[in-house]
Amino acid sequence: MIIFTISAEKENAAQDTGSQLIKIAQGDMEAFSSLYENTKTAVYAFLLSYLSPHDAEDAMQDTYVALFKSAGSYKPGSPMAWIFGIAKNTALMKLRKSRLDTTLSEEEWSRIEEGSDELTPEDKHVLRQLLTGLAKEEQRIILLHISAGMKFREISELLCLPLPTVLSKYNRALKKMKKALKEESEHGQQNA
C-alpha cells in the first residue's frame, strides 16, 4: 500500500527555500540555481496540471524569471506557496492565450516521477494509474500535497478554494484511488 508522508527533509527544504528567496533578492545567483534544482519538479508537476508539456516548459521558464525579478517582494512565511502563486499566475496567463485543456502524457509523468525518489517504480506506476482516474482539480490537490509537500491551508490559498473544499476533494480523491486500487487488486486475483 502506498503511504503518502512528508519527510523531515522536505520540511527542512521549505526552510532552505525561504532563505534562498531572501538571498535571491540580494542577487545571489548560486541561491537561485539551488532553489531551481530543489523546486523544479514540484513546479513542473503543478504547471502540468494546467498546461500541455510544451506550454508547461515555457511557463516554467517564465515562472523562474518572474520569481527572480520579484524575490524582493517575498515575505517570510510559506515559500512554496509563494512560488506556486507565481506559477499559477503564469499558467493562467498562458491558458487565457491558448485555452488548452490537457491530460498528462507519458513525457509529463516521466518528469514528475523523476523527482519522486521515495517511491519505488511499482509505486510510481500505481500512482500514475490512480491519478488518471481523478478530475483535474483533484489531481492538482493530490500532487501539491504529495509532490510539493504543501499543507492543505496553503493549497486552499493557492487554488482560491475554501479549506473545507480542498479537504473534501482530497478525501474524495483518496477514496476514488483506494477504490480503484481495490478493484485492480481483485481483478488481478481473479486472473491469477
Backbone as numpy.savetxt, mean C-alpha at the origin, in Angstrom:
# Nx Ny Nz CAx CAy CAz Cx Cy Cz
-2.02 -21.02 7.58 -2.86 -19.85 7.58 -1.97 -18.61 7.58
-2.35 -17.63 6.84 -1.58 -16.40 6.76 -1.99 -15.51 7.92
-1.01 -15.05 8.67 -1.29 -14.13 9.76 -0.63 -12.82 9.41
-1.44 -11.74 9.42 -0.93 -10.43 9.05 -0.52 -9.68 10.32
0.77 -9.43 10.45 1.27 -8.69 11.60 2.21 -7.60 11.15
2.32 -6.61 11.97 3.26 -5.53 11.70 4.43 -5.74 12.65
5.61 -5.87 12.12 6.77 -6.15 12.94 7.30 -4.88 13.59
8.12 -5.08 14.59 8.77 -3.94 15.27 9.65 -3.20 14.28
10.19 -3.93 13.30 11.03 -3.29 12.28 10.24 -2.24 11.51
8.98 -2.53 11.18 8.15 -1.57 10.45 7.86 -0.34 11.30
7.68 -0.54 12.62 7.44 0.60 13.49 8.69 1.48 13.55
9.86 0.85 13.64 11.11 1.62 13.64 11.30 2.32 12.30
10.90 1.65 11.23 11.02 2.26 9.90 10.16 3.52 9.81
8.99 3.51 10.44 8.12 4.69 10.42 8.80 5.86 11.12
9.47 5.58 12.25 10.20 6.63 12.95 11.34 7.15 12.08
12.06 6.23 11.43 13.15 6.62 10.54 12.62 7.47 9.38
11.46 7.10 8.86 10.87 7.83 7.74 10.60 9.28 8.14
10.08 9.49 9.33 9.83 10.85 9.81 11.11 11.66 9.91
12.16 11.05 10.46 13.43 11.79 10.58 14.05 12.02 9.20
13.84 11.08 8.28 14.36 11.27 6.91 13.66 12.43 6.22
12.36 12.58 6.44 11.63 13.69 5.84 12.17 15.03 6.33
12.50 15.08 7.61 13.06 16.31 8.17 14.42 16.60 7.53
15.22 15.57 7.34 16.54 15.75 6.69 16.38 16.16 5.23
15.37 15.60 4.56 15.12 15.94 3.15 14.77 17.41 3.04
14.01 17.91 3.99 13.64 19.33 3.99 14.88 20.22 4.08
15.96 19.67 4.64 17.22 20.40 4.75 18.13 20.14 3.56
17.63 19.38 2.56 18.37 19.13 1.33 19.25 17.89 1.34
19.06 16.99 2.28 19.89 15.78 2.40 19.46 14.75 1.35
20.26 14.61 0.30 19.93 13.68 -0.79 20.10 12.21 -0.36
21.00 11.95 0.57 21.18 10.58 1.05 19.92 10.12 1.80
19.35 11.02 2.58 18.11 10.70 3.30 16.98 10.47 2.30
16.95 11.26 1.23 15.93 11.10 0.20 16.06 9.73 -0.47
17.30 9.35 -0.81 17.54 8.05 -1.44 17.12 6.91 -0.50
17.46 7.03 0.76 17.10 6.01 1.74 15.59 5.92 1.92
14.94 7.07 2.00 13.48 7.10 2.13 12.83 6.43 0.93
13.31 6.73 -0.25 12.77 6.11 -1.46 12.88 4.59 -1.39
14.06 4.09 -1.04 14.26 2.64 -0.97 13.35 1.99 0.07
13.13 2.68 1.17 12.31 2.12 2.25 10.81 2.18 1.98
10.37 3.08 1.11 8.93 3.28 0.93 8.42 2.95 -0.46
9.30 2.70 -1.41 8.87 2.56 -2.81 7.86 1.43 -3.03
8.03 0.29 -2.37 7.11 -0.84 -2.59 5.70 -0.49 -2.10
5.62 0.09 -0.91 4.30 0.44 -0.37 3.63 1.53 -1.20
4.41 2.53 -1.64 3.85 3.61 -2.45 3.39 3.06 -3.80
4.19 2.21 -4.40 3.81 1.63 -5.69 2.55 0.78 -5.56
2.48 -0.03 -4.50 1.28 -0.86 -4.28 0.05 0.02 -4.12
0.20 1.11 -3.39 -0.92 2.03 -3.21 -1.33 2.65 -4.54
-0.37 3.12 -5.32 -0.67 3.74 -6.62 -1.33 2.74 -7.57
-0.92 1.47 -7.48 -1.53 0.45 -8.34 -2.99 0.21 -8.02
-3.40 0.54 -6.82 -4.81 0.37 -6.49 -5.66 1.43 -7.18
-5.02 2.43 -7.77 -5.72 3.48 -8.51 -5.43 3.44 -10.01
-4.20 3.07 -10.37 -3.72 3.29 -11.73 -3.20 2.02 -12.39
-3.02 2.10 -13.72 -2.38 1.02 -14.48 -0.89 1.00 -14.14
-0.17 -0.07 -14.49 1.26 -0.14 -14.17 2.05 1.05 -14.74
1.80 1.37 -15.99 2.55 2.46 -16.61 2.25 3.79 -15.91
0.98 4.05 -15.65 0.61 5.29 -14.98 1.10 5.30 -13.53
1.12 4.14 -12.89 1.62 4.06 -11.51 3.11 4.40 -11.47
3.86 3.93 -12.46 5.29 4.27 -12.55 5.47 5.78 -12.65
4.70 6.40 -13.55 4.78 7.85 -13.72 4.37 8.57 -12.44
3.28 8.11 -11.84 2.78 8.74 -10.63 3.77 8.59 -9.48
4.49 7.48 -9.48 5.49 7.26 -8.44 6.59 8.31 -8.54
7.07 8.55 -9.76 8.08 9.58 -9.95 7.54 10.94 -9.52
6.33 11.25 -9.95 5.71 12.53 -9.60 5.53 12.66 -8.08
5.19 11.55 -7.44 5.00 11.55 -5.98 6.29 11.91 -5.27
7.40 11.28 -5.69 8.66 11.54 -5.00 9.22 12.93 -5.32
8.94 13.43 -6.50 9.34 14.81 -6.82 8.56 15.77 -5.92
7.24 15.55 -5.82 6.41 16.40 -4.96 6.83 16.27 -3.51
7.16 15.07 -3.08 7.61 14.83 -1.71 8.87 15.64 -1.44
9.82 15.59 -2.35 11.08 16.32 -2.16 10.83 17.82 -2.06
9.96 18.31 -2.95 9.68 19.75 -2.96 8.93 20.22 -1.72
8.07 19.37 -1.19 7.23 19.81 -0.07 7.65 19.23 1.28
8.83 18.61 1.36 9.28 18.01 2.62 9.31 19.04 3.75
9.55 20.29 3.43 9.57 21.33 4.45 8.22 21.55 5.12
7.15 21.13 4.47 5.82 21.31 5.06 5.39 20.12 5.92
6.24 19.07 5.99 5.92 17.90 6.81 5.95 18.28 8.29
4.88 17.94 8.98 4.79 18.15 10.43 4.92 16.78 11.08
5.84 16.63 12.04 6.03 15.32 12.68 4.70 14.71 13.11
4.58 13.46 12.80 3.35 12.71 13.09 3.42 11.37 12.40
2.57 11.17 11.43 2.52 9.91 10.69 3.13 10.11 9.31
4.42 9.81 9.15 5.09 10.09 7.88 4.51 9.32 6.69
4.13 8.06 6.90 3.59 7.30 5.77 2.23 7.84 5.34
1.43 8.29 6.27 0.14 8.88 5.90 0.38 10.15 5.08
1.38 10.92 5.45 1.72 12.13 4.72 2.18 11.78 3.30
3.04 10.77 3.19 3.53 10.33 1.87 2.37 9.78 1.03
1.50 8.98 1.64 0.36 8.43 0.91 -0.61 9.53 0.49
-0.69 10.58 1.27 -1.53 11.72 0.88 -1.03 12.34 -0.41
0.29 12.48 -0.52 0.88 13.01 -1.76 0.62 12.03 -2.91
0.82 10.74 -2.65 0.60 9.72 -3.68 -0.86 9.70 -4.13
-1.78 9.82 -3.18 -3.20 9.83 -3.52 -3.55 11.02 -4.41
-3.07 12.19 -4.03 -3.32 13.37 -4.86 -2.75 13.21 -6.26
-1.57 12.65 -6.35 -0.95 12.42 -7.65 -1.78 11.44 -8.47
-2.22 10.36 -7.84 -3.03 9.35 -8.54 -4.35 9.94 -9.00
-4.99 10.72 -8.15 -6.28 11.31 -8.52 -6.13 12.30 -9.67
-5.03 13.05 -9.68 -4.80 13.95 -10.81 -4.64 13.16 -12.11
-3.89 12.05 -12.04 -3.72 11.21 -13.22 -5.05 10.60 -13.66
-5.85 10.17 -12.71 -7.16 9.58 -13.04 -8.08 10.60 -13.70
-8.05 11.81 -13.20 -8.88 12.84 -13.82 -8.49 13.04 -15.28
-7.20 12.90 -15.55 -6.73 13.08 -16.92 -7.08 11.88 -17.80
-7.03 10.68 -17.25 -7.19 9.49 -18.10 -8.48 8.71 -17.88
-9.10 8.86 -16.69 -10.33 8.12 -16.37 -10.19 6.61 -16.57
-9.08 6.04 -16.08 -8.83 4.62 -16.24 -9.40 3.82 -15.08
-9.89 2.64 -15.37 -10.29 1.68 -14.35 -9.41 0.47 -14.56
-8.59 0.10 -13.58 -7.60 -0.95 -13.80 -7.76 -2.10 -12.81
-7.21 -3.23 -13.21 -7.06 -4.36 -12.32 -5.57 -4.68 -12.24
-5.17 -5.38 -11.22 -3.75 -5.67 -11.04 -3.31 -6.80 -11.98
-2.24 -6.53 -12.74 -1.70 -7.53 -13.67 -0.58 -8.32 -13.00
-0.03 -9.29 -13.73 1.10 -10.08 -13.23 2.28 -9.20 -12.87
2.57 -8.24 -13.72 3.70 -7.32 -13.48 3.49 -6.55 -12.18
2.28 -6.08 -11.95 1.97 -5.32 -10.75 2.11 -6.18 -9.50
1.58 -7.41 -9.55 1.69 -8.30 -8.40 3.14 -8.62 -8.11
3.93 -8.79 -9.15 5.36 -9.09 -8.94 6.03 -7.96 -8.18
5.72 -6.72 -8.54 6.32 -5.57 -7.85 5.92 -5.54 -6.38
4.65 -5.81 -6.11 4.17 -5.81 -4.72 4.85 -6.94 -3.95
4.92 -8.12 -4.55 5.48 -9.28 -3.88 6.97 -9.13 -3.59
7.70 -8.40 -4.42 9.12 -8.19 -4.20 9.38 -7.53 -2.85
8.49 -6.67 -2.42 8.68 -5.95 -1.18 8.13 -6.66 0.04
7.60 -7.86 -0.12 7.00 -8.60 0.99 7.89 -9.76 1.38
8.99 -9.45 2.06 9.98 -10.47 2.42 9.50 -11.45 3.47
8.54 -11.01 4.34 8.12 -11.91 5.40 7.21 -13.03 4.93
6.66 -12.94 3.73 5.74 -13.96 3.22 6.48 -14.98 2.36
6.09 -16.24 2.51 6.66 -17.29 1.67 6.06 -17.18 0.27
6.67 -17.80 -0.74 6.09 -17.76 -2.08 4.65 -18.30 -2.11
4.38 -19.33 -1.30 3.03 -19.89 -1.25 2.05 -18.88 -0.66
2.49 -18.19 0.41 1.65 -17.17 1.02 1.35 -16.05 0.05
2.35 -15.64 -0.72 2.17 -14.57 -1.70 1.16 -14.97 -2.77
1.25 -16.22 -3.21 0.31 -16.72 -4.22 -1.11 -16.73 -3.66
-1.26 -17.22 -2.45 -2.58 -17.27 -1.81 -3.12 -15.86 -1.61
-2.27 -14.94 -1.13 -2.69 -13.56 -0.93 -3.16 -12.94 -2.24
-2.43 -13.19 -3.30 -2.81 -12.65 -4.61 -4.19 -13.16 -5.02
-4.39 -14.46 -4.88 -5.68 -15.06 -5.26 -6.81 -14.47 -4.42
-6.55 -14.30 -3.14 -7.59 -13.80 -2.25 -7.91 -12.33 -2.52
-6.89 -11.52 -2.81 -7.12 -10.10 -3.05 -7.88 -9.85 -4.34
-7.70 -10.71 -5.34 -8.39 -10.48 -6.61 -9.90 -10.61 -6.47
-10.36 -11.27 -5.42 -11.79 -11.41 -5.20 -12.42 -10.25 -4.44
-11.63 -9.23 -4.15 -12.12 -8.09 -3.38 -12.41 -6.89 -4.27
-13.25 -6.00 -3.77 -13.50 -4.72 -4.45 -12.24 -3.86 -4.33
-12.10 -2.88 -5.22 -10.92 -2.02 -5.24 -10.65 -1.36 -3.89
-11.68 -0.82 -3.28 -11.50 -0.13 -2.00 -11.05 -1.10 -0.91
-11.60 -2.31 -0.94 -11.19 -3.33 0.02 -9.73 -3.70 -0.20
-9.31 -3.84 -1.47 -7.91 -4.12 -1.78 -7.02 -3.02 -1.22
-7.41 -1.76 -1.42 -6.60 -0.63 -0.94 -6.42 -0.72 0.58
-7.50 -0.96 1.29 -7.45 -1.00 2.75 -6.55 -2.14 3.21
-6.72 -3.31 2.63 -5.89 -4.47 3.00 -4.42 -4.18 2.70
-4.12 -3.69 1.49 -2.73 -3.42 1.11 -2.10 -2.32 1.96
-2.85 -1.29 2.26 -2.31 -0.22 3.10 -2.02 -0.72 4.51
-2.89 -1.57 5.02 -2.69 -2.08 6.37 -1.56 -3.11 6.42
-1.52 -3.99 5.43 -0.53 -5.07 5.45 0.82 -4.61 4.87
0.82 -4.11 3.64 2.08 -3.75 2.98 2.72 -2.52 3.60
1.91 -1.51 3.86 2.46 -0.25 4.35 2.46 -0.16 5.87
1.76 -1.07 6.54 1.73 -1.06 7.99 0.97 0.12 8.58
0.05 0.67 7.80 -0.70 1.83 8.29 -1.77 1.40 9.28
-2.03 2.27 10.24 -3.10 2.04 11.20 -4.42 2.42 10.55
-5.51 1.87 11.07 -6.82 2.10 10.46 -7.20 3.59 10.47
-6.84 4.29 11.52 -7.15 5.72 11.59 -6.42 6.46 10.46
-5.17 6.08 10.18 -4.41 6.71 9.10 -5.04 6.39 7.74
-5.48 5.15 7.58 -6.14 4.75 6.33 -7.43 5.54 6.16
-8.16 5.70 7.25 -9.40 6.48 7.23 -9.15 7.90 6.74
-8.12 8.53 7.27 -7.80 9.90 6.87 -7.34 9.95 5.42
-6.51 8.99 5.03 -5.97 8.97 3.68 -7.05 8.78 2.63
-7.96 7.85 2.87 -9.00 7.53 1.89 -10.27 8.39 2.06
-10.23 9.29 3.03 -11.39 10.16 3.32 -12.64 9.34 3.60
-12.48 8.32 4.41 -13.60 7.47 4.81 -13.71 7.50 6.33
-14.92 7.42 6.86 -15.05 7.34 8.32 -14.36 6.08 8.84
-13.78 6.18 10.03 -13.07 5.05 10.62 -13.94 3.79 10.70
-15.21 3.89 11.12 -16.05 2.68 11.15 -16.21 2.04 9.77
-16.24 2.85 8.72 -16.36 2.31 7.36 -15.10 1.54 7.00
-13.94 2.09 7.33 -12.67 1.41 7.04 -12.62 0.08 7.79
-12.97 0.10 9.07 -12.95 -1.13 9.87 -13.94 -2.15 9.31
-15.12 -1.68 8.93 -16.14 -2.57 8.37 -15.65 -3.20 7.07
-15.10 -2.36 6.19 -14.63 -2.88 4.90 -13.45 -3.84 5.10
-12.58 -3.53 6.05 -11.45 -4.42 6.34 -11.96 -5.77 6.83
-12.88 -5.73 7.80 -13.43 -6.98 8.34 -14.19 -7.76 7.28
-14.97 -7.05 6.45 -15.70 -7.71 5.37 -14.72 -8.36 4.38
-13.64 -7.65 4.07 -12.64 -8.18 3.15 -11.98 -9.42 3.74
-11.66 -9.38 5.04 -11.06 -10.55 5.68 -12.01 -11.74 5.66
-13.30 -11.49 5.89 -14.28 -12.58 5.84 -14.36 -13.17 4.45
-14.35 -12.30 3.43 -14.37 -12.79 2.05 -13.13 -13.64 1.77
-11.98 -13.15 2.26 -10.73 -13.87 2.02 -10.73 -15.22 2.74
-11.24 -15.24 3.99 -11.30 -16.50 4.74 -12.24 -17.49 4.07
-13.38 -16.98 3.58 -14.35 -17.85 2.91 -13.74 -18.43 1.63
-13.07 -17.58 0.86 -12.43 -18.06 -0.37 -11.34 -19.07 -0.06
-10.58 -18.83 1.01 -9.52 -19.75 1.41 -10.11 -21.10 1.84
-11.21 -21.04 2.58 -11.88 -22.27 3.03 -12.42 -23.05 1.83
-13.06 -22.34 0.89 -13.59 -23.00 -0.31 -12.46 -23.63 -1.13
-11.36 -22.92 -1.25 -10.21 -23.45 -2.00 -9.65 -24.69 -1.31
-9.59 -24.65 0.01 -9.09 -25.78 0.78 -10.01 -27.00 0.61
-11.31 -26.77 0.70 -12.28 -27.85 0.52 -12.23 -28.41 -0.89
-12.07 -27.52 -1.87 -11.99 -27.93 -3.27 -10.73 -28.79 -3.50
-9.64 -28.38 -2.85 -8.38 -29.14 -2.97 -8.48 -30.51 -2.35
-9.20 -30.62 -1.23 -9.36 -31.90 -0.56 -10.25 -32.85 -1.37
-11.24 -32.29 -2.07 -12.11 -33.12 -2.89 -11.37 -33.68 -4.09
-10.42 -32.95 -4.61 -9.66 -33.38 -5.78 -8.51 -34.28 -5.42
-8.20 -34.39 -4.13 -7.05 -35.20 -3.70 -7.40 -36.67 -3.61
